[in-house]
Structures are given as C-alpha cells and as structure tokens.
C-alpha cells in the first residue's frame, strides 16, 4: 500500500486528493475514510489502496498515519482581544510599573489579574 500526503480535502464536497509517489494524484471520497474519521487535513500522511477508475485512480481503502493538525480556534473576536490588550496595558502602566519603579512587586490581586489577562492573550495569539 502506498503512502501519500493529502493535497486537499473538502468536507462539504466529501472528497479530496492525495499524492501518490511516482504516479498521478489519487481521488479520495468520504465513503472510503476509516470509521470515525470525518475529514482529512492537507499535509496529513495516509496509507491507501487504489484502483483505476473512469476519471483516474481512486482510493479503495484508507489508513490514517498522522493525527491531523487542528485548525486554529480563536475564542475571542479581534475587537475583544483588542479590549483585553488595552485593559492589560492600563493595569501594567497604572499599577504594576509604579510599584516596580518603587522597588516592590505589585500586590497579589493585581498580579493575578495581570497573569490571567496575559495567559488569555498569549493563548489567543498562539492559536
């Protein structure tokens, strides 16, 4: 069974194509996907059997070798993220910087607020 990489797969249309080393690309329909697999992701490696069809090679059986990379999921809209960054900057400039300039750390409550906002912003930017 050859191993190829998914070139593209459209969930709405229910098909896509996978590269076939040394030969033409192979059609992959949703009916040949393993049980529990709803979609293939571009770049994902799969093992497959194929046969010649009227329009070219078609996959008969597919075995997924790589777990798909998940598409980024943003929990916040850009406007909400902008507001979070603005709040964070206000807290940093108004409460954290003056305390640090005076040679002490900010109080625990302020530190926790800043840490929560920083984590949320970092997670959102990293996805």
N, C-alpha and C positions, 0 to 999 in steps of 0.2 A: 504494500500500500504506500503510495507516495505521500510525502509531507509537503504541504504548501502553506502560504500565508494568505489570509483573507485580504483581497484587494478592496472590496467594499461589500456591504450587505445592507439592504434597506428593509427594515422591519415592516413598514407599511405595505410595501410591494410583496414581501415574503420571499425574496431571493437576492442573490449576490453572486460574486465571482471570487474564486481562489486561484492563486498562481499555481501552475503545475510545472515543476522544474524540467526544463528542456522541451516543453511542449506548450500548446496553447492553453489559455485560461479555462477553468472548469466552472460550469454553472452549478450553483448550489441553491436548491429550493428548500423552503421551510419544512417540507414533508420528510426530508432526509436527516434533519437535525436530531441528535440524540434526545431522549426523553428528558424533560426539564430544562432544555436549552431553548430559549426564545429567540436569541439573536446572536450574531457573530459580530466581532469588532475588527475594524481594519488593523492589520498587523498581527492578528491572533494566528497562532500556528494550529493547523488541523491535519489529521491523517484521514485519507479518504480513498474509497474505491470509486472508479468511474467507468463509464461505457460511452461509446459513441452514440450520439443522438442525432436527430434530424438537423439541428442547428449547431451541433458541435458537442464536445464532451460534457457529460452531465454526471454529477456525483450521485452514487447509489447509496453509499454509507459514509457517515462522517464520525470521526472520533476527535473530540476537542483535546488538544495537548496543553494549551496555555489558558489560564484563567484570564478573562478579559479585563482590560483596564477600564475602570469605571469612568464615565464622563464626569466632568466636574459638576458638582451640585452646589449651587450658591443658595444659601439660606436667606440672604438679605439682598434687597434691591440696591443698586448703586447709590440711590438717594439716602437709604437707611445707613449704608456703610459710611457715606459722607458725614452723616449726622454723628455716628459713633466716633469717627476720627476727630471731628470738631469738638465733641464732648471730652474726648481723651486729651486733646491739646489744651483745652480750657483748664482741666484738672491739673495737668502737668505744669502749665505756666502759673496757675494761681495758687496751687497748694504744694506741689512736690518741689519745684525749683526753688522757691523761697526757703523751704525747710533745708534742702540740701546746701544752699548757699550759706545758711546759718550754721552749718556743720552738724546737722542732725537728720535722721530719717523722718519721713512723714509718718503720721500716726497710722495705726494698724487698719482702721476703717478706710482711710483714703488709699492706702496701699492695696487693699483688697479690691476696691472699686477699680483702680487703675489696672490691676492684674487681670481682672475679669474682662475689661474692655480690650486690653492688649491681646488676650487669648482669642477673643471673638474676632477681632480684626485680623489677627495673624491666620487663624483658621480659614476665614473667608478669603483672604488673599492667596492662601496656599492651595485652595481647591480649584 
